[in-house]
Amino acid sequence: MEIQERLRQIPKVDVLLQTAELSALIAEHPREIVVDAIRAVLQGLRDEMLRQNSPDLSRPALAEQVRREIERRQGHHLKRVINGTGIIVHTNLGRSNLSQAAIDAVIKAASAYSNLEYSLETGRRGSRYSHIEGILQELLGCETALVVNNNAAAVLLVLTALAQGKEAIVSRGELVEIGGSFRIPDVIQQGGCILREVGATNRTHLRDYEQALSEQTGLLLRVHTSNYRVVGFTKTVTLSELKALSVKAGVPFIEDMGSGLLVKLPQQGLDEEPTVQESLAAGVDVVTFSGDKLLGGPQAGVIVGKRTLLDRIKAHPLHRAVRVDKMTLAALEATLMHYRYEREAFQQIPTLQKIVLPLDVLRQRAERLCELLRQASFSAEIVQEFSQVGGGALPIQNLPTWCVALTVAGLSANELELRLRMASPPIIGRIANEYFLLDVRTLETQEFSMIVEQARMCFLEQ
């Protein structure tokens, strides 16, 4: 049969609308929604025929496809996924998961009125930052604090408020680019500052900073290379040396720390990441860092440091454009409260939990998931691999882990990955050595049954 003749067999929209099956859908949904869904289904049928396939054109089958299309369109586009990639702070999958205490705090803040900008002591307008300033002062020893919507906004606000129209001196080895081609030089430019690069990519000396100082100098900027490392023949200037130079020059010393670590990581090889406390102790005037990376909280940019400088930052008009809402503040406060006791931070904050999971525990989890998949008639085996912290933190650190390699007869690893990615909920894994892997480091044990059920629906019930 010629392709054009086959295409003519596809019913028209108005014909389908007159059928009993589609009339029932119009009784449940607005007519416009049903019509749009019918058009989408019919276009899909045309595409199938052009690929030489023979789709079911029966009225019940078409009605069911339309119903599913309506349900798909009315479902939430932002949805829960199961992270089997082994990347703990996965930017594309939402970075850090919140602790249960932080989740509860968000629910309370969202479901009732709160004292967001109201002082219960005076009965007058208060500051939304009072809810996190005290805990940050306690944990970090800083004079004061401010929170904005992410660390890029924090850096932009600091540069704009403190050095607009002047030079920001930064080492060439620290001109970082983060995800989405977002670069430090661009942030400096948008802040109205003039970038003054010093040193070389791999070696920068104190004299490079000294020679760059002039009446145009607005500040010294140190950028932590959280998503890459320069190794080999290298030289960097210490925080204490830069602090002494900034005092001598009479300009602020700013550090963009990015990942925002507040506790030393216990594993060997993971303790090279600096903490915010170390920077403040070295005399850095203003430190900025992310809330949803190693800190393990919500998306936020935290600014801590000297009160005289932060007062200027708070007073800048850009501040209001990048401020955070009550739910972010609630989640951040609850997350920070875990850090009062280091053991509690590692027990309650999911990001830290996953980083320090022992290898023997990971093996036990992998064996359990493997057993469940085999019981469901799948071919699975456990393999030793490596996880990553992710989120632009600890870029050259690999965490030993255990994965489950799932195979399905007649399907390549790419085909298997696609089907599970399109499941509900989507299951995201990774492919290595032509195997589809699920890394148990980033899986919750309660997700194992969901993985088996979705795998059964994707592969055994078709």
MOZI-V904154 format. One record per helix or strand of 2 or more residues. SS is the DSSP state (H for helix, E for strand). FROM is the first residue (numbers start at 1). TO is the last residue. If there is no record, write none. Layout:
SS&FROM&TO / SS&FROM&TO
This chain:
H&3&7 / H&13&17 / H&20&28 / H&31&50 / H&59&74 / E&81&83 / E&87&89 / H&91&93 / H&100&111 / H&130&140 / E&144&148 / H&151&163 / E&167&171 / H&172&174 / E&177&178 / E&182&183 / H&184&190 / E&194&198 / H&206&212 / E&217&223 / H&239&249 / E&252&258 / H&276&281 / E&286&290 / E&301&305 / H&307&315 / H&318&321 / H&326&338 / H&342&348 / H&350&355 / H&359&375 / E&379&390 / E&399&407 / H&413&421 / E&426&428 / E&430&432 / E&435&439 / H&440&442 / H&445&460
